[in-house]
Amino acid sequence: MRLVRRRLKVAVVGDGHLRDAVRSLAESLDHSASLFFRVPEKEKRRILAQSVYYLHLSTAEGFSISTLEAIALGAYPILLASEYNAAVELIKSLEYGTAVSSLREAA
């Protein structure tokens, strides 16, 4: 988000310990952030289908259905790399997406 010169609309879907950090980072970079905590599956798919990027910040993830959904709906996945995140292996095998080492790098 730091490298983008135009104002972005950031949608944070779901809940977790990094939610507030992501919102604060987006707002500090002059982007607008919308939070969606508990949304129906249909609404999640609508949000994903309108997204250019999919930012997945879990450090421990098994087989990531949400990453596959994002890819299927046209969003480019950016994942937080960790040895316990199988979603990173997914994007490597698909040769589509980026793994970053920190939230700051994702920005």
C-alpha positions in Angstrom: 0.0 0.0 0.0 3.0 2.3 0.5 4.0 2.0 -3.1 0.6 2.9 -4.5 0.3 6.6 -5.2 -3.5 6.7 -5.5 -5.9 6.3 -2.6 -6.9 2.7 -2.1 -10.2 1.3 -0.6 -9.1 -1.4 1.8 -11.7 -4.0 2.9 -10.7 -6.0 6.0 -12.9 -9.1 6.2 -12.8 -11.3 9.3 -11.4 -10.9 12.7 -8.0 -11.5 14.4 -5.3 -10.0 16.4 -3.9 -8.0 13.5 -7.1 -6.4 12.5 -6.5 -3.1 14.3 -2.9 -2.9 13.1 -4.0 -3.4 9.5 -6.7 -0.7 9.8 -4.3 1.7 11.5 -1.7 1.1 8.8 -4.1 1.7 6.0 -5.4 4.9 7.5 -1.9 6.2 8.3 -1.1 5.7 4.6 -4.0 7.8 3.5 -6.2 4.9 2.4 -9.8 4.3 3.4 -10.4 1.1 5.4 -13.7 -0.7 5.8 -14.1 -3.4 8.4 -16.4 -6.4 7.9 -16.4 -8.7 10.9 -19.1 -11.4 10.5 -20.4 -11.4 6.9 -22.3 -14.0 5.1 -20.4 -16.1 2.5 -22.2 -14.4 -0.4 -21.1 -11.0 0.8 -17.5 -12.2 1.3 -17.5 -13.5 -2.3 -18.9 -10.1 -3.5 -16.1 -8.3 -1.7 -13.4 -10.7 -3.0 -14.8 -10.4 -6.6 -14.3 -6.6 -6.4 -10.8 -6.9 -5.0 -7.5 -6.5 -6.9 -5.4 -7.9 -4.0 -6.1 -10.4 -1.3 -4.0 -9.9 1.9 -3.9 -13.0 4.1 -2.1 -12.4 7.5 -2.5 -15.7 9.2 0.8 -17.2 10.5 -0.6 -20.6 10.9 -2.9 -21.9 8.1 -3.7 -25.4 6.8 -5.1 -25.8 3.4 -6.4 -22.2 2.7 -9.8 -22.3 1.2 -10.0 -18.5 1.5 -6.8 -18.1 -0.6 -8.2 -20.4 -3.3 -11.5 -18.4 -3.2 -9.7 -15.1 -3.7 -7.7 -16.5 -6.6 -10.8 -18.0 -8.2 -12.5 -14.6 -7.9 -9.6 -12.7 -9.5 -7.7 -11.3 -6.5 -3.9 -11.5 -6.3 -2.9 -13.1 -3.0 -0.3 -11.5 -0.7 0.4 -13.8 2.2 2.3 -13.5 5.4 5.1 -16.1 5.2 5.8 -18.5 8.1 6.8 -22.1 8.4 3.3 -22.9 9.6 1.4 -21.3 6.7 0.6 -23.9 4.1 -1.1 -21.2 2.0 2.4 -20.0 1.1 3.1 -23.4 -0.5 -0.2 -23.1 -2.4 0.8 -19.9 -4.1 4.2 -21.2 -4.8 2.8 -24.3 -6.5 0.3 -22.2 -8.5 3.1 -19.7 -9.3 0.6 -16.9 -8.5 0.9 -14.6 -5.5 3.5 -13.1 -3.2 4.7 -14.1 0.3 6.0 -11.3 2.5 7.8 -11.6 5.8 6.0 -8.8 7.7 2.9 -6.7 7.8 5.1 -3.6 7.0 6.4 -5.4 3.9 2.9 -6.1 2.7 2.2 -2.4 2.9 
